Amino acid sequence: MKVNCFKCQHFKVTWDPQTPRACAAYGFKTKQIPSVVVKQSSGMDCLKFVPKAESGRMQ
């Protein structure tokens, strides 16, 4: 399964231009998409993906 960090509750955007993305579940900031870092580091897909709740707005 391909994880989409942008649709995960744990995905955060940071103020830091050097590391603009973060994963609250794993506790790190990165320039890459966090799920890519997890895959490269562990060899496994992200196991902490939690879909964001539907907000009811049009997409």
Secondary structure, DSSP 4 states (H G I P E B T S, - for coil): ----GGGBTTEEE-S-TTS-EEETTTTEEESS-HHHHHHHHHSS--S---BPPP-SS--
